[in-house]
Amino acid sequence: MKNIQMAVFMSIMLISLLSCQSNHGDHSHHGHHDDATHANEHMHKSSFEELVERFDEPEREAWQKPDEVIAKMGDLSYRTVAEIGAGSGYFTLRIAKQAKHTIAIDIDQRFLDLIEERKKELPDPSKLETRLCTEDDPNLNLDEADLVLLVNTYHHIENRTAYFRKVRDVMKKAGTLSIVDFKAGEHPVGPPHEIKLSGDQVVEELKKAGFRNISLDKTTLDYQYIIFAS
């Protein structure tokens, strides 16, 4: 009888162990997808009008310092800049005043329509084009972009390793990827802390995507980091 009880006990322990290993493996494999899903679900709780109002809030200039961030990109007068997740055009419209050419890329046509309307106020509207993308494809042409920028967008990307491998492959050989996103933890701005990704995690993910020269700036902005990668 004792032998039977011991056999049953060992069987239960083996099943539990295998179950734990399986669950751990699933979490590791789908981590990027789950992170992005939570981020996108959170964002889509707001209407389009509410998102535009949030993206354009006057307080944003104080904590995100867009002009200072753009200055870190260097001379843009001879470069083509593509912003993935351009939103209301908060960064795109500023960059378009300096860059040789600017591509505003977004998954939502409504944002692109808004940028098309707003770009009429630029000195040369022809220097800014809008382009619709999909969840898994940035819709960039080979050797088209000198600089690819994502602001407040990285944590929304699913399957990030595969996605940014695509970005790396289509950028110009001497091109640069720049990411501005929220530091992990509780802050007065940005999404809930469980959605945020640390700068160190982003660096590790970009390494897996094939980027080698990566710098991480945690000091310029109080609530965000700035990454440059090539």
C-alpha positions as CSV (number, residue, x, y, z in Angstrom):
1,M,0.0,0.0,0.0
2,K,2.8,2.4,0.9
3,N,4.5,1.6,-2.4
4,I,1.3,2.5,-4.3
5,Q,0.9,5.8,-2.4
6,M,4.5,6.7,-3.1
7,A,4.1,6.0,-6.8
8,V,1.0,8.2,-6.9
9,F,2.8,10.9,-5.0
10,M,5.8,10.8,-7.4
11,S,3.5,10.9,-10.4
12,I,1.8,14.0,-9.1
13,M,5.2,15.7,-8.5
14,L,6.4,14.9,-12.0
15,I,3.3,16.3,-13.6
16,S,3.6,19.5,-11.5
17,L,7.2,19.9,-12.5
18,L,6.5,19.4,-16.2
19,S,3.6,21.9,-15.9
20,C,5.9,24.5,-14.3
21,Q,8.5,24.1,-17.0
22,S,5.9,24.4,-19.7
23,N,4.4,27.6,-18.3
24,H,7.9,29.1,-17.9
25,G,8.8,28.4,-21.4
26,D,5.5,29.9,-22.7
27,H,6.1,33.1,-20.8
28,S,9.6,33.4,-22.1
29,H,8.5,32.9,-25.7
30,H,5.5,35.2,-25.7
31,G,6.9,38.0,-23.4
32,H,7.1,40.7,-26.1
33,H,3.7,39.9,-27.4
34,D,2.1,40.1,-23.9
35,D,3.9,43.3,-23.1
36,A,2.7,45.0,-26.2
37,T,-0.8,43.6,-26.0
38,H,-1.2,45.2,-22.5
39,A,0.2,48.5,-23.8
40,N,-2.1,48.6,-26.8
41,E,-5.2,47.6,-24.8
42,H,-4.4,50.4,-22.4
43,M,-4.0,53.0,-25.2
44,H,-7.2,51.9,-27.0
45,K,-9.3,52.6,-23.9
46,S,-9.0,56.3,-25.0
47,S,-10.8,57.7,-28.1
48,F,-8.9,59.1,-31.0
49,E,-9.7,62.6,-29.9
50,E,-8.5,61.9,-26.3
51,L,-5.3,60.5,-27.7
52,V,-4.6,63.6,-29.8
53,E,-5.3,65.8,-26.8
54,R,-3.0,63.8,-24.6
55,F,-0.2,63.7,-27.3
56,D,-0.4,67.5,-27.8
57,E,-0.7,68.5,-24.1
58,P,1.3,71.7,-23.4
59,E,3.0,70.0,-20.4
60,R,4.7,67.6,-22.7
61,E,7.3,70.1,-23.8
62,A,8.6,70.5,-20.2
63,W,9.1,66.8,-19.4
64,Q,10.1,65.5,-22.9
65,K,12.1,68.4,-24.1
66,P,11.6,67.7,-27.8
67,D,14.0,70.3,-29.1
68,E,16.8,69.0,-26.9
69,V,16.1,65.4,-28.0
70,I,16.1,66.4,-31.6
71,A,19.4,68.3,-31.2
72,K,21.0,65.1,-30.0
73,M,20.3,63.6,-33.5
74,G,22.8,65.9,-35.0
75,D,22.6,67.7,-38.4
76,L,19.4,66.5,-40.1
77,S,19.7,68.8,-43.1
78,Y,21.1,66.1,-45.4
79,R,19.2,63.1,-43.8
80,T,16.0,61.3,-44.3
81,V,14.2,60.7,-40.9
82,A,11.4,58.2,-40.5
83,E,9.3,58.3,-37.4
84,I,7.5,55.0,-36.6
85,G,4.4,55.7,-34.5
86,A,4.3,59.4,-35.4
87,G,0.9,59.9,-33.8
88,S,-0.3,63.5,-33.9
89,G,3.0,64.6,-35.4
90,Y,4.4,66.1,-32.2
91,F,8.0,65.1,-33.2
92,T,7.6,64.6,-36.9
93,L,6.5,68.2,-37.6
94,R,9.4,69.6,-35.7
95,I,11.9,67.3,-37.5
96,A,10.4,68.2,-40.9
97,K,11.6,71.8,-40.4
98,Q,15.2,70.6,-40.2
99,A,15.5,67.3,-42.1
100,K,16.1,66.8,-45.8
101,H,13.0,64.5,-45.9
102,T,10.7,63.2,-43.2
103,I,8.5,60.1,-43.3
104,A,5.6,60.0,-40.7
105,I,4.7,56.3,-40.2
106,D,1.7,55.1,-38.2
107,I,-0.7,52.2,-38.0
108,D,-3.7,54.5,-37.7
109,Q,-4.7,56.3,-40.9
110,R,-6.5,59.0,-38.7
111,F,-3.2,60.2,-37.3
112,L,-1.7,60.3,-40.8
113,D,-4.7,62.4,-42.0
114,L,-4.1,64.8,-39.1
115,I,-0.5,65.1,-40.0
116,E,-1.3,65.8,-43.7
117,E,-3.6,68.6,-42.5
118,R,-1.0,70.0,-40.1
119,K,1.9,69.9,-42.4
120,K,0.3,72.6,-44.5
121,E,1.7,75.1,-42.0
122,L,5.3,74.0,-42.7
123,P,7.6,76.1,-44.8
124,D,7.9,73.3,-47.3
125,P,5.1,70.7,-46.9
126,S,6.6,68.5,-49.6
127,K,9.5,67.5,-47.3
128,L,7.1,65.5,-45.1
129,E,5.2,62.4,-46.4
130,T,2.9,60.1,-44.5
131,R,2.9,56.3,-44.7
132,L,0.6,53.6,-43.3
133,C,2.3,50.6,-41.8
134,T,1.2,47.3,-40.3
135,E,1.8,45.7,-36.9
136,D,4.7,43.6,-38.1
137,D,6.1,45.8,-40.9
138,P,7.4,49.4,-40.7
139,N,6.9,49.8,-44.4
140,L,10.3,51.3,-45.1
141,N,12.1,50.9,-48.4
142,L,15.7,49.5,-48.5
143,D,18.4,52.2,-47.9
144,E,15.7,54.8,-47.5
145,A,16.2,56.1,-44.0
146,D,19.3,57.6,-42.4
147,L,17.5,57.8,-39.0
148,V,14.6,55.8,-37.7
149,L,12.9,57.3,-34.6
150,L,10.4,55.9,-32.2
151,V,9.0,58.1,-29.4
152,N,6.7,56.6,-26.7
153,T,6.2,53.7,-29.2
154,Y,8.7,50.9,-28.5
155,H,6.6,49.3,-25.8
156,H,3.7,49.0,-28.2
157,I,5.6,46.8,-30.7
158,E,4.9,43.1,-30.7
159,N,7.6,40.5,-31.6
160,R,10.2,43.2,-31.1
161,T,13.3,41.2,-32.0
162,A,11.9,40.2,-35.4
163,Y,10.5,43.7,-36.0
164,F,13.7,45.6,-35.3
165,R,15.7,43.1,-37.3
166,K,13.6,44.3,-40.2
167,V,14.3,47.9,-39.3
168,R,18.0,47.3,-39.1
169,D,18.0,45.4,-42.5
170,V,16.3,48.3,-44.4
171,M,18.1,51.2,-42.8
172,K,21.0,52.7,-44.6
173,K,24.3,51.0,-43.7
174,A,25.4,54.0,-41.7
175,G,21.9,54.6,-40.4
176,T,20.8,55.1,-36.8
177,L,17.9,53.9,-34.8
178,S,16.7,56.2,-32.0
179,I,14.3,55.2,-29.3
180,V,12.8,57.5,-26.6
181,D,10.6,55.7,-24.1
182,F,9.6,55.7,-20.5
183,K,11.8,54.5,-17.7
184,A,10.5,51.7,-15.6
185,G,8.7,52.6,-12.4
186,E,6.1,55.0,-11.2
187,H,6.2,58.4,-12.8
188,P,3.7,61.3,-13.1
189,V,3.7,60.8,-16.9
190,G,3.4,57.9,-19.2
191,P,1.6,54.5,-19.1
192,P,1.1,52.4,-16.0
193,H,4.4,51.1,-14.6
194,E,3.8,47.5,-15.5
195,I,3.7,48.4,-19.2
196,K,7.0,50.3,-19.1
197,L,10.3,48.7,-20.2
198,S,13.7,49.6,-18.7
199,G,16.3,51.0,-20.9
200,D,18.6,48.1,-20.1
201,Q,15.9,45.7,-21.3
202,V,15.5,47.6,-24.6
203,V,19.3,47.5,-25.1
204,E,19.3,43.7,-24.7
205,E,16.5,43.3,-27.1
206,L,18.2,45.5,-29.7
207,K,21.3,43.4,-29.4
208,K,19.2,40.3,-30.2
209,A,17.9,42.1,-33.2
210,G,21.5,42.6,-34.5
211,F,22.4,46.1,-33.4
212,R,25.9,46.4,-32.0
213,N,26.7,50.1,-31.3
214,I,24.2,51.1,-28.7
215,S,24.2,54.1,-26.3
216,L,21.8,54.6,-23.5
217,D,21.1,58.1,-22.1
218,K,19.3,58.0,-18.8
219,T,20.1,61.5,-17.6
220,T,18.8,64.0,-20.2
221,L,15.1,63.4,-19.4
222,D,13.7,62.8,-16.0
223,Y,11.1,60.2,-16.9
224,Q,12.6,58.7,-20.1
225,Y,15.7,57.3,-21.7
226,I,17.1,58.0,-25.1
227,I,18.8,55.2,-27.1
228,F,20.9,55.4,-30.2
229,A,21.7,52.2,-32.0
230,S,23.4,51.2,-35.2
